[in-house]
């Protein structure tokens, strides 16, 4: 039986896929259009390691603090985050619906000697589950149905595991900073990278997570300085934010 076409999956927006297909070759250029992800990755990967280590009683400063944890990186792109968590000891599967992203991610991981698995597949067509950690970072604002996508992510986490999300809040501040500032004034991102009406408010994630008996164990905003091109963790969640939820353990 032929594999499902990821382009026909319910969550996939073909226009978004086409745009990332065109940009795929530039994923690993730290000065290219994806430079914000390289900067952001240093902040988010450190936060992920620190929060998971705290929850699991591990030493975040150890050589391999994520050793033995299975992770699914949803919408992995060129593998920037996948490689970071793999270097910290995680066993990683990265998935993406954009064919060129997967080629770039595999080639780069091979060149770094990292044993990361990559598959071109939509989340809803993935025939694997029960991951210790599912990463949904800067993806949910690009899908057709965020709530269905959230439920699909939850279904892939083993009991007692974690779901990590990062996205942009739907506020006037995010419109000013994430669209007007980032894409037009400071040209930090290519125009059309984001659509404000698709941004997701924290409550639109925390309410269904808590309804599913998940516990929000960590959350943080991310601040961006457009003049220095630096990012840092902040309390304010009005623009960029991250959440970590722990799924209930099996009874």
C-alpha positions as CSV (number, residue, x, y, z in Angstrom):
1,X,0.0,0.0,0.0
2,X,1.5,3.4,-1.0
3,X,2.5,5.8,1.8
4,X,0.0,8.7,2.3
5,X,0.9,11.9,0.5
6,X,1.9,14.4,3.3
7,X,0.7,17.3,1.2
8,X,-2.9,16.0,1.4
9,X,-2.9,15.7,5.2
10,X,-5.6,17.8,6.9
11,X,-3.2,20.0,8.9
12,X,-1.0,21.0,5.9
13,X,-1.3,24.4,4.2
14,X,0.2,23.9,0.7
15,X,1.2,27.6,0.4
16,X,3.2,27.3,3.6
17,X,5.0,24.2,2.3
18,X,5.8,25.9,-1.0
19,X,7.4,28.8,0.8
20,X,9.6,26.6,2.9
21,X,10.5,24.5,-0.1
22,X,11.9,27.6,-1.8
23,X,13.9,28.5,1.4
24,X,15.1,25.0,2.2
25,X,18.7,25.4,0.9
26,X,19.3,28.3,3.4
27,X,18.4,26.5,6.6
28,X,22.1,26.3,7.8
29,X,23.2,29.7,6.8
30,X,23.4,31.7,10.1
31,X,23.3,34.9,8.2
32,X,20.5,33.8,5.8
33,X,16.7,34.2,6.2
34,X,16.6,31.6,9.0
35,X,19.2,33.5,11.2
36,X,16.4,34.2,13.8
37,X,15.9,30.5,14.3
38,X,19.6,30.0,14.9
39,X,19.6,32.7,17.6
40,X,16.3,31.5,19.0
41,X,17.5,27.9,19.1
42,X,20.2,28.8,21.6
43,X,17.5,30.2,23.9
44,X,14.9,27.5,23.4
45,X,17.2,24.5,23.4
46,X,18.8,25.6,26.7
47,X,15.3,26.2,28.2
48,X,14.1,22.7,27.1
49,X,17.1,21.0,28.6
50,X,16.9,22.9,31.9
51,X,13.1,22.3,32.3
52,X,13.3,18.6,31.4
53,X,16.3,18.1,33.7
54,X,14.4,19.8,36.6
55,X,11.3,17.7,36.1
56,X,13.2,14.4,35.8
57,X,15.7,15.1,38.6
58,X,18.7,15.3,36.2
59,X,21.7,17.6,36.1
60,X,21.2,20.0,33.2
61,X,24.9,20.7,33.2
62,X,25.9,17.1,32.6
63,X,27.4,16.0,29.3
64,X,24.2,14.2,28.1
65,X,21.3,15.5,30.2
66,X,18.7,14.1,27.8
67,X,20.3,10.6,27.5
68,X,17.7,7.9,26.8
69,X,14.8,10.2,26.1
70,X,13.0,9.6,22.8
71,X,11.9,12.9,21.1
72,X,9.7,13.7,18.2
73,X,10.5,17.1,16.5
74,X,7.3,18.0,14.6
75,X,8.0,20.4,11.6
76,X,11.7,19.9,12.1
77,X,12.7,22.1,9.1
78,X,16.4,21.8,8.4
79,X,17.0,20.1,11.7
80,X,18.3,23.0,13.8
81,X,16.5,22.0,17.0
82,X,16.8,18.3,16.3
83,X,20.5,18.5,16.3
84,X,20.6,20.5,19.5
85,X,18.6,18.0,21.5
86,X,20.5,15.1,19.9
87,X,23.8,16.6,21.0
88,X,22.3,16.5,24.6
89,X,21.7,12.8,24.3
90,X,18.2,12.5,23.0
91,X,17.1,9.9,20.5
92,X,15.4,12.1,17.9
93,X,13.0,11.6,15.0
94,X,12.4,14.7,13.0
95,X,9.4,14.9,10.7
96,X,8.4,17.5,8.1
97,X,6.1,17.6,5.1
98,X,8.6,19.6,3.0
99,X,10.8,17.2,1.0
100,X,13.7,19.5,0.6
101,X,13.8,20.2,4.4
102,X,14.3,16.5,5.1
103,X,17.1,16.2,2.5
104,X,18.9,19.2,4.0
105,X,18.4,17.9,7.6
106,X,19.7,14.4,6.8
107,X,22.7,15.7,4.9
108,X,23.7,18.1,7.7
109,X,23.2,15.5,10.5
110,X,25.3,13.0,8.5
111,X,28.0,15.6,8.1
112,X,28.0,16.2,11.9
113,X,28.1,12.5,12.7
114,X,24.7,12.6,14.4
115,X,22.4,9.6,14.3
116,X,19.1,11.5,13.9
117,X,16.2,9.9,12.0
118,X,14.2,12.0,9.6
119,X,11.0,11.3,7.7
120,X,8.9,13.2,5.3
121,X,5.5,12.6,6.7
122,X,2.6,14.6,8.1
123,X,2.0,14.2,11.9
124,X,-1.4,12.6,11.4
125,X,0.1,10.0,9.1
126,X,3.1,9.1,11.3
127,X,3.0,5.4,12.3
128,X,5.0,5.8,15.5
129,X,4.0,7.0,18.9
130,X,4.8,6.9,22.6
131,X,7.6,9.5,22.6
132,X,9.0,10.8,25.9
133,X,8.9,14.3,24.5
134,X,7.1,15.9,21.5
135,X,8.5,19.2,20.3
136,X,6.0,21.5,18.5
137,X,8.1,24.6,18.1
138,X,7.1,27.5,15.8
139,X,4.8,25.2,13.9
140,X,1.3,25.4,15.2
141,X,0.8,28.9,13.8
142,X,1.3,27.5,10.3
143,X,-1.2,24.7,10.3
144,X,-4.8,24.7,9.2
145,X,-6.5,23.6,12.4
146,X,-4.3,24.3,15.5
147,X,-6.6,22.5,18.0
148,X,-6.7,19.3,16.0
149,X,-2.9,19.6,15.6
150,X,-2.5,20.0,19.3
151,X,-4.6,16.9,20.0
152,X,-2.5,14.9,17.5
153,X,0.7,16.0,19.2
154,X,-0.7,14.9,22.6
155,X,-1.6,11.5,21.2
156,X,2.1,10.9,20.4
157,X,3.3,11.5,24.0
158,X,3.7,8.5,26.3
159,X,2.0,8.6,29.7
160,X,4.1,10.8,32.0
161,X,5.9,12.4,29.0
162,X,6.1,16.0,27.9
163,X,4.7,18.2,25.1
164,X,6.7,21.4,24.4
165,X,5.2,24.2,22.4
166,X,6.5,27.5,21.1
167,X,4.5,30.1,19.0
168,X,3.4,33.7,18.8
169,X,0.6,35.3,20.9
170,X,-2.2,36.9,19.0
171,X,-2.0,40.4,20.5
172,X,-1.5,44.0,19.2
173,X,2.0,43.7,20.5
174,X,2.8,40.7,18.4
175,X,1.3,42.3,15.3
176,X,3.5,45.4,15.9
177,X,6.7,43.4,16.7
178,X,6.2,40.1,14.8
179,X,4.7,41.5,11.6
180,X,5.4,45.3,11.2
181,X,8.7,45.3,13.1
182,X,10.2,42.0,12.2
183,X,9.1,41.7,8.5
184,X,8.9,45.4,7.4
185,X,10.8,47.8,9.5
186,X,13.8,45.8,10.7
187,X,13.6,43.0,8.0
188,X,14.5,40.3,10.4
189,X,12.3,37.9,8.6
190,X,11.1,37.6,5.0
191,X,7.8,39.3,4.3
192,X,4.9,36.8,4.6
193,X,6.6,34.6,7.1
194,X,3.7,34.9,9.5
195,X,0.0,35.6,9.3
196,X,-1.2,37.4,12.5
197,X,-4.7,35.8,12.5
198,X,-3.0,32.4,12.9
199,X,-1.1,33.4,16.0
200,X,-2.3,31.4,19.0
201,X,-3.1,32.8,22.4
202,X,-1.6,30.9,25.4
203,X,-5.1,30.2,26.8
204,X,-6.0,28.5,23.5
205,X,-3.3,26.0,24.4
206,X,-3.4,25.8,28.2
207,X,-7.2,25.3,28.4
208,X,-7.3,22.2,26.2
209,X,-4.1,20.9,27.8
210,X,-5.5,21.2,31.3
211,X,-8.9,19.7,30.1
212,X,-6.8,16.7,29.1
213,X,-5.4,16.6,32.6
214,X,-2.0,17.8,31.6
215,X,0.0,20.0,34.0
216,X,1.8,23.1,32.7
217,X,5.2,22.7,34.3
218,X,7.0,25.6,32.7
219,X,6.3,28.7,30.6
220,X,8.3,31.6,29.4
221,X,8.2,34.6,27.0
222,X,11.0,35.3,24.6
223,X,12.3,38.8,24.1
224,X,13.9,40.0,20.9
225,X,16.2,43.0,20.5
226,X,16.0,44.0,16.8
227,X,19.1,46.2,17.1
228,X,21.5,43.7,18.6
229,X,19.7,40.6,17.1
230,X,19.7,38.9,20.5
231,X,17.0,37.0,22.2
232,X,16.4,36.2,25.9
233,X,13.9,34.6,28.2
234,X,11.4,37.1,29.8
235,X,8.2,36.9,31.8
236,X,6.1,38.8,29.2
237,X,4.3,36.4,26.9
238,X,2.6,39.0,24.7
239,X,4.8,38.3,21.6
240,X,6.8,35.0,21.6
241,X,6.2,32.4,24.3
242,X,7.0,28.7,25.2
243,X,5.0,26.2,27.2
244,X,5.9,22.8,28.6
245,X,3.1,20.4,29.6
246,X,3.4,17.1,31.4
247,X,1.0,14.4,30.3
248,X,-0.7,12.4,33.1
249,X,1.0,9.1,34.0
250,X,-0.9,5.9,33.3
251,X,-3.2,4.9,36.2
